[in-house]
Amino acid sequence: MTAYLLRRVPSAVAVLFGASVLIFLLLRAVPGDPASTLAGPDATPESIAAIRHQLGLDRSVPAQYASWLHGVLTGDLGRSYIIGGQIGDLIGRGLTNTLVLAGSALALAVLVSLALSVSAVLWDRRWLNAVVAAANTVAVAIPTFVTGVLLVLVFAVALPVLPSGGVPPDGFAAHPDISVQYLLLPSICLALPVGAALTRFLTEALRTELGKPYVLTARSLGVPHREIVTRGALRNALPTMLTVLGLQSGALLGGAVLVEATFSWPGIGQLIEQGINRRDYPVVQALLLFSVAVFVVIQLATDIVHAALDPRIRIGGKA
């Protein structure tokens, strides 16, 4: 396992370095000058030039990148141009809310996908397969911002039983019952497309496993169908689900931007939106690189768990 992990780490570092270069260059190509925005519409050219010098924007692009990369490696992400405050503090506050939302949505998606996939295989009925397939199609086809608006209209306006947005005023740990009410709608909205993808892949993986020789042998020995599915096929289908789960976990960050905007959720997604709208380069740079780092770490953890479940991967990793 150690040799396999050592082979995976260099590629992860290379991805992070390439992402840092692309993020830095792409943001410099975006129209607009943060110095002019910060100075105001009535600022003189001398004032704008002074602000550009203070922010280091008058230096060459390689010098700016080297300075930024040094700050990232030393943990000093700098200060925000427009929003204000240390970028590390802004990310820390937003990250807590995003992790709560993404974790709740991921847990909900995994539970629903396991229940639907196992049910569809245990009770192989045409009507049940049609219902599961239709639900998956609708969940994937409808954008999250449309789903969010519909959920708010139904459960916060027409049937005012849940909050339309925001976070608990006293924090998530103070009153768990109230926190669940604030979490329910955005978690469902974010979990729907992820749960649909997991259900589709896990259902097909289970059906593939049920057609393999070991299942036929177990049936000939009189092993009940439920036990074959839950103890045999499900375990062997988990590596496929974990691979999809890793990809979908990274996609949660992208979906969180729209969901947090719809439900006024003060997390990383909302902070990215503010940074882009206000052309706050340091904030957007740090958040995009952080998002890529989270995605890379999730993929690396997924590969490690996958290797733990499938010895063939570990053997290949040692070769």
C-alpha positions in Angstrom: 0.0 0.0 0.0 2.9 2.4 0.8 4.5 1.9 -2.6 1.1 2.5 -4.3 0.6 5.7 -2.3 4.1 7.0 -3.2 3.3 6.4 -6.9 0.1 8.4 -6.6 1.4 11.4 -4.7 3.7 12.9 -7.4 0.9 13.1 -9.9 -1.3 14.8 -7.3 1.4 17.4 -6.7 1.8 17.9 -10.5 -1.9 18.5 -10.9 -1.9 21.1 -8.1 1.1 23.0 -9.6 -0.5 23.0 -13.1 -3.8 24.2 -11.6 -2.1 27.0 -9.7 -0.5 28.3 -13.0 -3.7 28.1 -15.0 -5.8 29.8 -12.2 -3.3 32.6 -11.9 -3.1 33.2 -15.6 -6.8 32.9 -16.3 -7.7 35.4 -13.6 -5.2 37.9 -15.1 -7.1 37.6 -18.4 -10.4 38.6 -16.9 -11.4 42.1 -17.9 -11.4 44.7 -15.2 -8.9 46.3 -12.8 -9.2 45.6 -9.1 -7.2 48.8 -8.4 -9.8 50.9 -10.3 -12.6 49.1 -8.5 -11.0 49.7 -5.1 -10.2 53.3 -5.9 -13.7 54.2 -6.9 -15.1 55.9 -10.1 -13.8 59.4 -9.2 -10.2 58.3 -8.5 -7.4 60.0 -10.3 -4.8 58.0 -12.4 -2.2 58.8 -9.7 -4.4 57.3 -7.0 -5.1 54.2 -9.1 -1.3 53.8 -9.8 -0.6 54.1 -6.1 -3.1 51.4 -5.3 -1.7 49.1 -8.0 1.8 49.6 -6.5 0.5 48.9 -3.0 -1.2 45.7 -4.2 1.9 44.6 -6.2 -0.1 44.7 -9.5 2.6 46.8 -11.2 5.1 44.0 -11.0 5.6 41.4 -13.8 3.3 38.4 -14.0 6.0 35.9 -13.1 7.0 38.0 -10.0 3.4 38.2 -8.9 3.0 34.4 -9.4 6.2 33.6 -7.4 5.1 35.9 -4.6 1.6 34.3 -4.5 3.0 30.7 -4.7 5.4 31.5 -1.8 2.5 32.7 0.3 0.4 29.6 -0.5 3.3 27.3 0.5 3.9 29.2 3.7 0.2 29.4 4.6 0.0 33.2 4.1 -2.8 33.7 1.6 -2.7 37.5 2.0 -5.5 40.0 2.4 -8.7 40.5 0.4 -8.7 43.5 -1.9 -12.4 44.3 -1.8 -14.2 42.1 0.7 -11.7 42.8 3.4 -9.9 40.7 6.0 -7.4 37.9 5.9 -8.2 35.4 3.2 -7.4 32.5 5.5 -10.0 33.8 8.0 -12.6 34.2 5.2 -12.0 30.7 4.0 -12.1 29.3 7.5 -15.6 30.8 8.2 -17.0 29.8 4.9 -15.5 26.3 4.9 -17.3 25.3 8.1 -20.7 26.1 6.6 -19.8 24.4 3.3 -18.5 21.2 5.0 -21.7 20.9 7.0 -23.8 21.3 3.9 -21.7 19.1 1.7 -21.4 16.4 4.3 -25.1 16.3 4.9 -25.8 16.2 1.2 -23.2 13.4 0.7 -24.6 11.3 3.5 -28.1 11.7 2.2 -27.1 10.8 -1.3 -25.2 7.7 -0.2 -28.1 6.5 2.0 -30.7 7.0 -0.7 -28.6 5.4 -3.4 -27.9 2.3 -1.3 -31.6 1.9 -0.5 -32.7 2.4 -4.1 -30.0 0.3 -5.7 -30.3 -2.7 -3.3 -34.2 -2.5 -3.5 -34.1 -2.5 -7.3 -31.9 -5.6 -7.3 -33.6 -7.5 -4.4 -37.1 -6.9 -5.8 -36.5 -6.9 -9.6 -39.9 -5.5 -10.7 -40.5 -3.7 -13.9 -42.5 -0.9 -12.2 -39.8 -0.4 -9.5 -37.0 -0.2 -12.1 -39.1 2.3 -14.1 -39.7 4.5 -11.0 -36.0 4.5 -10.1 -34.9 5.2 -13.7 -37.4 8.1 -14.0 -36.3 9.6 -10.6 -32.6 9.4 -11.7 -33.3 11.1 -15.0 -35.3 13.9 -13.4 -32.7 14.5 -10.6 -29.9 14.7 -13.2 -31.7 16.7 -15.8 -33.1 19.5 -13.6 -30.4 22.1 -12.6 -29.8 22.6 -8.9 -30.9 26.3 -9.0 -34.3 25.2 -10.5 -34.7 22.4 -7.9 -33.8 24.9 -5.1 -36.3 27.5 -6.2 -39.0 24.8 -6.4 -38.2 23.5 -2.9 -38.4 27.0 -1.5 -41.7 27.7 -3.3 -43.2 24.5 -2.0 -41.8 24.0 1.5 -41.1 27.6 2.5 -43.8 29.6 0.7 -46.8 27.4 -0.1 -46.3 25.2 2.9 -44.2 27.3 5.3 -42.8 24.4 7.3 -39.0 25.0 6.7 -36.8 28.1 6.5 -36.1 29.4 3.0 -32.4 30.0 3.6 -29.7 31.1 5.9 -27.9 29.2 8.7 -29.0 28.7 12.4 -28.4 32.0 14.3 -26.7 30.2 17.3 -24.6 27.8 15.3 -25.3 24.2 14.3 -24.3 22.6 17.6 -26.5 24.8 19.8 -29.9 23.4 18.7 -29.6 20.3 16.5 -33.4 20.2 15.8 -33.3 23.7 14.4 -30.1 23.0 12.5 -31.8 20.1 10.7 -34.6 22.4 9.6 -32.1 24.8 8.0 -30.1 22.0 6.5 -32.9 20.0 5.0 -33.8 21.9 1.8 -30.3 22.8 0.7 -29.0 19.3 1.5 -31.8 17.7 -0.6 -31.1 20.1 -3.5 -27.4 19.4 -3.5 -27.8 15.6 -2.9 -30.3 14.9 -5.7 -27.9 14.8 -8.7 -25.2 13.1 -6.7 -27.6 10.4 -5.4 -29.0 9.8 -8.9 -25.5 9.2 -10.3 -24.6 6.9 -7.4 -27.8 5.0 -7.8 -27.4 4.4 -11.5 -23.8 3.2 -11.2 -24.4 1.0 -8.1 -27.5 -0.6 -9.6 -25.6 -1.6 -12.8 -22.6 -2.8 -10.8 -24.9 -5.0 -8.6 -26.5 -6.5 -11.7 -23.2 -7.2 -13.2 -22.0 -8.9 -10.1 -25.2 -11.1 -10.0 -24.2 -12.5 -13.4 -20.8 -13.7 -12.3 -19.9 -17.4 -11.6 -19.6 -17.1 -7.9 -23.2 -16.0 -7.7 -24.4 -19.0 -9.7 -22.4 -21.2 -7.4 -23.9 -19.6 -4.3 -27.4 -20.0 -5.7 -26.7 -23.7 -6.5 -25.7 -24.2 -2.8 -29.0 -22.7 -1.7 -27.8 -19.3 -0.4 -30.7 -16.9 -0.2 -30.9 -14.2 -2.8 -30.9 -11.4 -0.1 -27.7 -12.7 1.4 -26.0 -13.0 -2.0 -26.9 -9.4 -2.7 -26.1 -7.8 0.7 -23.0 -9.9 1.6 -21.5 -10.8 -1.7 -22.5 -8.6 -4.7 -22.7 -5.4 -2.7 -19.1 -5.7 -1.3 -17.7 -6.5 -4.7 -19.7 -3.5 -6.2 -18.4 -1.0 -3.7 -15.1 -0.2 -5.5 -17.2 1.1 -8.5 -19.4 3.1 -6.2 -16.4 4.6 -4.4 -14.9 5.8 -7.7 -18.1 7.5 -8.7 -18.4 8.8 -5.1 -15.0 10.4 -5.3 -15.9 12.2 -8.6 -19.3 13.3 -7.2 -17.7 14.6 -4.0 -15.6 17.0 -6.1 -18.7 18.0 -8.1 -20.4 18.9 -4.8 -18.1 22.0 -4.6 -19.3 23.2 -8.0 -22.9 22.5 -7.1 -22.5 24.3 -3.7 -22.0 27.6 -5.5 -25.5 27.6 -6.9 -27.1 26.0 -3.9 -25.5 28.5 -1.5 -26.6 31.4 -3.6 -30.2 30.0 -3.8 -30.5 29.4 -0.1 -28.3 32.4 1.1 -25.9 29.9 2.7 -22.7 31.8 3.7 -20.1 29.2 2.6 -17.3 28.8 0.2 -19.6 29.0 -2.8 -21.0 32.3 -1.8 -17.5 33.6 -1.1 -16.4 32.6 -4.6 -19.4 34.4 -6.0 -18.5 37.6 -4.1 -14.9 37.4 -5.1 -15.7 37.0 -8.8 -18.4 39.8 -8.9 -16.0 42.2 -7.1 -12.9 41.1 -9.0 -11.1 40.2 -5.8 -8.2 38.3 -7.3 -6.5 37.0 -4.2 -9.8 35.6 -2.8 -10.8 33.9 -6.1 -7.2 32.5 -6.6 -7.1 31.0 -3.1 -10.6 29.5 -3.3 -10.1 28.0 -6.8 -6.8 26.4 -5.8 -8.4 25.2 -2.6 -11.2 23.6 -4.5 -8.8 21.8 -6.8 -6.8 20.7 -3.7 -9.9 19.3 -2.1 -10.8 17.4 -5.3 -7.3 16.0 -5.6 -7.3 14.8 -2.0 -10.7 13.2 -2.4 -9.5 11.4 -5.5 -6.4 10.2 -3.7 -8.4 9.0 -0.7 -10.8 7.2 -3.0 -7.9 5.5 -4.8 -6.5 4.4 -1.4 -9.8 2.9 -0.2 -10.3 1.3 -3.6 -6.9 -0.3 -3.4 -7.8 -1.5 0.1 -10.9 -3.2 -1.2 -9.4 -4.6 -4.4 -6.0 -6.4 -3.9 -5.4 -6.4 -7.6 -4.8 -2.6 -7.5 -2.3 -3.0 -4.6 -0.4 -5.7 -6.5 -0.3 -3.4 -9.6 0.9 -0.5 -7.4 3.9 -2.6 -6.2 4.9 -3.6 -9.7 
